[in-house]
Amino acid sequence: MNEQEYRAAAKKKGYADPVRKVWDAGHASDAHTHDASLFLFIEAGELAMDVEADGHTRTETCGAGDTIEVPAGVVHAERVSERGVTFLVARK
């Protein structure tokens, strides 16, 4: 997926305009939730996201051109590779 396709998909799914974020290499978050659903598009670098569902945790590793959607209230944690990551994130 490219940025234009991501923006069109976000709009179609009812997300607000995305914002760009840059996280440094090694950034990691503790498990947490958000009140809003998130739709991410990885522009550069790599992001690993641990997502809890049905009592299990699955890890999704996303690189440039990948998207990931995290529904509101879902427990997740992020880890950034040694290359850092630049991504767009839209909320609804």
Backbone as CSV, one residue per row, in Angstrom:
resi,resn,N_x,N_y,N_z,CA_x,CA_y,CA_z,C_x,C_y,C_z
1,MET,0.859,-1.170,0.000,0.000,0.000,0.000,0.909,1.237,0.000
2,ASN,0.474,2.264,-0.691,1.217,3.527,-0.643,0.423,4.538,0.203
3,GLU,1.016,5.706,0.428,0.381,6.689,1.308,-0.985,7.133,0.788
4,GLN,-1.101,7.340,-0.505,-2.380,7.780,-1.081,-3.463,6.720,-0.844
5,GLU,-3.125,5.454,-1.049,-4.090,4.369,-0.814,-4.463,4.283,0.667
6,TYR,-3.467,4.446,1.537,-3.726,4.429,2.977,-4.690,5.554,3.366
7,ARG,-4.414,6.765,2.893,-5.279,7.901,3.236,-6.711,7.668,2.753
8,ALA,-6.869,7.113,1.553,-8.205,6.810,1.027,-8.887,5.744,1.883
9,ALA,-8.147,4.706,2.280,-8.709,3.643,3.115,-9.107,4.184,4.484
10,ALA,-8.263,5.028,5.063,-8.572,5.617,6.370,-9.856,6.436,6.299
11,LYS,-9.978,7.234,5.268,-11.173,8.068,5.102,-12.413,7.193,4.940
12,LYS,-12.301,6.152,4.107,-13.437,5.258,3.862,-13.867,4.548,5.144
13,LYS,-12.918,4.227,6.009,-13.212,3.532,7.262,-13.669,4.488,8.364
14,GLY,-13.701,5.788,8.084,-14.200,6.751,9.049,-13.161,7.314,10.006
15,TYR,-11.881,7.151,9.681,-10.823,7.694,10.527,-10.610,9.175,10.243
16,ALA,-10.110,9.877,11.254,-9.734,11.284,11.106,-8.464,11.364,10.269
17,ASP,-8.106,12.584,9.857,-6.866,12.768,9.101,-5.688,12.241,9.908
18,PRO,-4.801,11.481,9.265,-3.659,10.919,9.992,-2.604,11.978,10.332
19,VAL,-1.826,11.661,11.352,-0.686,12.492,11.730,0.582,11.644,11.610
20,ARG,1.678,12.303,11.306,2.970,11.618,11.145,3.693,11.578,12.490
21,LYS,4.262,10.422,12.796,5.051,10.250,14.012,6.386,9.629,13.649
22,VAL,7.406,9.999,14.406,8.739,9.429,14.241,9.196,8.948,15.609
23,TRP,9.517,7.657,15.699,10.031,7.095,16.940,11.447,6.615,16.702
24,ASP,12.314,6.891,17.637,13.719,6.508,17.549,13.900,5.005,17.736
25,ALA,15.035,4.523,17.264,15.408,3.121,17.448,15.338,2.758,18.925
26,GLY,14.817,1.573,19.202,14.753,1.093,20.571,13.547,1.558,21.369
27,HIS,12.738,2.463,20.815,11.530,2.913,21.526,10.655,1.689,21.821
28,ALA,10.125,1.624,23.014,9.219,0.533,23.388,8.191,1.076,24.366
29,SER,6.995,0.528,24.286,5.940,0.934,25.220,5.496,-0.273,26.029
30,ASP,5.026,-0.010,27.231,4.389,-1.052,28.027,3.018,-1.334,27.417
31,ALA,2.433,-2.462,27.754,1.101,-2.798,27.268,0.116,-1.719,27.719
32,HIS,-0.752,-1.302,26.797,-1.711,-0.237,27.091,-2.883,-0.335,26.119
33,THR,-3.882,0.508,26.322,-5.038,0.600,25.432,-5.252,2.060,25.060
34,HIS,-6.124,2.276,24.086,-6.550,3.625,23.703,-8.074,3.656,23.680
35,ASP,-8.637,4.835,23.909,-10.086,5.007,23.811,-10.558,5.028,22.368
36,ALA,-9.635,5.270,21.441,-9.961,5.348,20.020,-9.315,4.185,19.269
37,SER,-9.910,3.805,18.142,-9.285,2.832,17.248,-8.168,3.531,16.487
38,LEU,-7.116,2.791,16.159,-5.959,3.331,15.451,-5.757,2.589,14.139
39,PHE,-5.323,3.320,13.118,-4.998,2.737,11.815,-3.652,3.335,11.423
40,LEU,-2.617,2.480,11.380,-1.253,2.934,11.134,-0.772,2.529,9.740
41,PHE,0.063,3.376,9.161,0.747,3.113,7.889,2.231,3.362,8.125
42,ILE,3.049,2.344,7.922,4.493,2.475,8.144,5.123,3.073,6.890
43,GLU,5.750,4.235,7.055,6.415,4.901,5.932,7.848,4.411,5.762
44,ALA,8.561,4.255,6.874,9.959,3.820,6.831,10.310,3.169,8.151
45,GLY,11.253,2.237,8.123,11.678,1.549,9.327,10.801,0.355,9.619
46,GLU,10.772,-0.035,10.882,10.042,-1.242,11.268,9.474,-1.089,12.670
47,LEU,8.257,-1.595,12.840,7.557,-1.544,14.117,6.990,-2.922,14.415
48,ALA,7.283,-3.452,15.595,6.673,-4.702,16.047,5.592,-4.339,17.052
49,MET,4.409,-4.920,16.875,3.311,-4.635,17.777,2.776,-5.940,18.341
50,ASP,2.755,-6.022,19.677,2.159,-7.158,20.372,0.709,-6.790,20.648
51,VAL,-0.213,-7.618,20.149,-1.637,-7.340,20.290,-2.295,-8.515,21.003
52,GLU,-3.031,-8.232,22.080,-3.726,-9.268,22.825,-5.122,-9.472,22.245
53,ALA,-5.466,-10.754,22.045,-6.799,-11.105,21.555,-7.130,-12.521,22.009
54,ASP,-8.309,-12.719,22.520,-8.779,-14.044,22.942,-7.813,-14.724,23.900
55,GLY,-7.223,-13.960,24.817,-6.329,-14.523,25.806,-4.933,-14.849,25.310
56,HIS,-4.635,-14.511,24.073,-3.313,-14.760,23.500,-2.720,-13.451,22.989
57,THR,-1.406,-13.414,22.902,-0.727,-12.251,22.345,-0.095,-12.652,21.023
58,ARG,-0.396,-11.891,19.983,0.243,-12.127,18.685,1.119,-10.924,18.374
59,THR,2.216,-11.184,17.709,3.127,-10.109,17.336,3.055,-9.898,15.840
60,GLU,2.825,-8.657,15.446,2.847,-8.283,14.037,4.038,-7.363,13.830
61,THR,4.893,-7.714,12.880,6.027,-6.876,12.534,5.716,-6.199,11.215
62,CYS,5.727,-4.884,11.211,5.337,-4.099,10.051,6.521,-3.289,9.538
63,GLY,6.695,-3.307,8.218,7.721,-2.507,7.575,7.093,-1.523,6.617
64,ALA,7.915,-0.841,5.864,7.449,0.191,4.934,6.347,-0.351,4.023
65,GLY,5.231,0.392,3.965,4.101,0.028,3.124,3.056,-0.816,3.821
66,ASP,3.345,-1.300,5.028,2.395,-2.118,5.781,1.450,-1.241,6.594
67,THR,0.282,-1.793,6.888,-0.681,-1.135,7.765,-1.035,-2.083,8.901
68,ILE,-1.511,-1.500,9.977,-2.047,-2.291,11.083,-3.176,-1.482,11.711
69,GLU,-4.226,-2.194,12.089,-5.391,-1.565,12.703,-5.559,-2.142,14.109
70,VAL,-5.727,-1.268,15.086,-5.893,-1.684,16.475,-7.207,-1.089,16.984
71,PRO,-8.197,-1.947,17.250,-9.479,-1.434,17.749,-9.343,-0.788,19.125
72,ALA,-10.231,0.123,19.421,-10.273,0.778,20.735,-10.368,-0.282,21.822
73,GLY,-9.644,-0.056,22.916,-9.727,-0.944,24.061,-8.874,-2.201,23.986
74,VAL,-8.228,-2.457,22.869,-7.402,-3.657,22.726,-6.022,-3.394,23.339
75,VAL,-5.572,-4.310,24.174,-4.265,-4.192,24.810,-3.184,-4.462,23.770
76,HIS,-2.206,-3.558,23.712,-1.107,-3.705,22.762,0.141,-2.999,23.288
77,ALA,1.278,-3.343,22.705,2.557,-2.710,23.043,3.373,-2.626,21.766
78,GLU,4.202,-1.589,21.653,5.009,-1.388,20.453,6.494,-1.489,20.780
79,ARG,7.252,-1.995,19.794,8.711,-2.024,19.878,9.260,-1.584,18.528
80,VAL,10.224,-0.681,18.566,10.808,-0.143,17.345,12.160,-0.800,17.108
81,SER,12.429,-1.162,15.856,13.696,-1.798,15.499,14.854,-0.811,15.624
82,GLU,16.038,-1.302,15.371,17.243,-0.471,15.448,17.292,0.590,14.353
83,ARG,16.388,0.523,13.391,16.343,1.529,12.320,15.415,2.696,12.647
84,GLY,14.647,2.579,13.715,13.643,3.595,13.990,12.435,3.389,13.092
85,VAL,11.424,4.218,13.247,10.223,4.079,12.422,9.567,5.442,12.222
86,THR,9.062,5.661,11.018,8.233,6.820,10.674,6.903,6.258,10.206
87,PHE,5.805,6.749,10.786,4.500,6.216,10.415,3.419,7.286,10.481
88,LEU,2.322,6.991,9.819,1.125,7.808,9.919,0.143,7.047,10.798
89,VAL,-0.590,7.778,11.640,-1.609,7.143,12.468,-2.878,7.984,12.422
90,ALA,-3.984,7.297,12.156,-5.304,7.931,12.124,-6.133,7.322,13.260
91,ARG,-7.023,8.130,13.832,-7.854,7.687,14.957,-9.346,7.838,14.628
92,LYS,-10.147,6.988,15.261,-11.605,7.175,15.208,-12.220,6.659,16.479
